[in-house]
Amino acid sequence: MEITLRPTSPEDLAFAIALERAVENRPFIGPRSREEHLDAIARADREHWIVEDGAGARLGYVILYDVRAIGQGIYVKRIAIGPKSAGIGRRALGYLVAHAFRDLGAEFVTLGVYAHNLRAQKSYRAVGFEMLEQTMEERAAILREVDPFSEECLVMKVTRPAPAV
C-alpha cells in the first residue's frame, strides 16, 4: 500500500482524537485534547502529520517534537495508526526519520515505547531504532525536558548514519 504524509489541519482532529481513543490504541496512547493537538499544529517546534493511503484516506497521524535546542534531537511524541500489522506505521516512521535527518538536520531521533508493546518495538527496530541505555540523570532529563512519559516506557533511539565515503 502506498502511503503519504501531509501536515495535519484542524479539520483532521476529529479523526486523530477518535483514533487515539479507539479500544486497540488506548492501552498505548494517552488521549490528547483538541487544544493539545491544535497547539502541536501551531508550534514551530512541533510537527503534526497525517498518514494517508494513495487515495487520500486517513490511516493515522504522527507528532514530532523538535528538541534539538536542548540536546534531545527529534522526539516522536505520538504515532497512531488505524490498520495494524500492515507496515503502515513502520513506513510512516521511516519517512519521518529520513525527514528528521535530511530536512531538519537532526543527529538522532528518539521515542518512548511501553515495555509491553512488543509490536511497536519490532516496527521501530525495523526502522533502525535501538533500546537506549540511560543513566538515571539522562532519563530524568528526558522526562523533565521532553516528555513526562510513564515509568513503564523504554526509550529507543536511531542515529543519523555516517556519510558514505
RADANOR-V870591 format. One record per helix or strand of 2 or more residues. SS is the DSSP state (@ for helix, = for strand). FROM is the first residue (numbers start at 1). LEN is the number of residues. Records with the same first field share a line. If there is no record, write none. Layout:
SS=FROM-LEN + FROM-LEN
This chain:
==3-5 + 46-8 + 58-9 + 74-8 + 108-7 + 130-2 + 153-7
@=10-12 + 23-4 + 34-9 + 68-3 + 88-15 + 118-10 + 136-10
